[in-house]
Amino acid sequence: MSRLDIVRWIDFRSVVDERGALTFIEGMKDIPFEIKRAYYLYDVRQDRGGHAHRDTQQVIVPLAGRFVLELSDGVESRRFALDSPTRGVHIVPMLFIRLLDFAPGTVVLVLASTLYDKSRSIRSWEEYAQEVKGA
């Protein structure tokens, strides 16, 4: 089984009334990990990502706009078109991540299971391919 087979869409609960919509995400309830870090991307001018995380799980959510998420396990790749703030993608560790084709005005929320530590990341495709091949 490929690590890509573990990746899944997550639909978030929303409350909609005459005032508008409110969508919420709770760690260990809506997503399968405790949220240790949250960050967001905006005013994106070029593709992002280009790395893999050794032990970090992430959920990626488009708060506004749209973009394409490309994940690879070193053998095959899958693309996900993200365009709804009520739906995100759960990414497991050791997948190479690229974020592509950002529409103007896109804002992306990332929820992570670990605090930032550069040593937890594999920063190039070549290094990732070597590490996956050796596994």
Stockholm file with secondary structure:
# STOCKHOLM 1.0

chainA/1-135         MSRLDIVRWIDFRSVVDERGALTFIEGMKDIPFEIKRAYYLYDVRQDRGGHAHRDTQQVIVPLAGRFVLELSDGVESRRFALDSPTRGVHIVPMLFIRLLDFAPGTVVLVLASTLYDKSRSIRSWEEYAQEVKGA
#=GR chainA/1-135 SS CCGGGGCEEEECEEEEETTEEEEECCBTTTBSSCCCEEEEECSCCSCEEEEEESSCCEEEEEEESCEEEEEECSSCEEEEEECCTTEEEEECSSCEEEEECCCTTCEEEEEESSCCCGGGEECSHHHHHHHHHHC
#=GC SS_cons         CCGGGGCEEEECEEEEETTEEEEECCBTTTBSSCCCEEEEECSCCSCEEEEEESSCCEEEEEEESCEEEEEECSSCEEEEEECCTTEEEEECSSCEEEEECCCTTCEEEEEESSCCCGGGEECSHHHHHHHHHHC
//
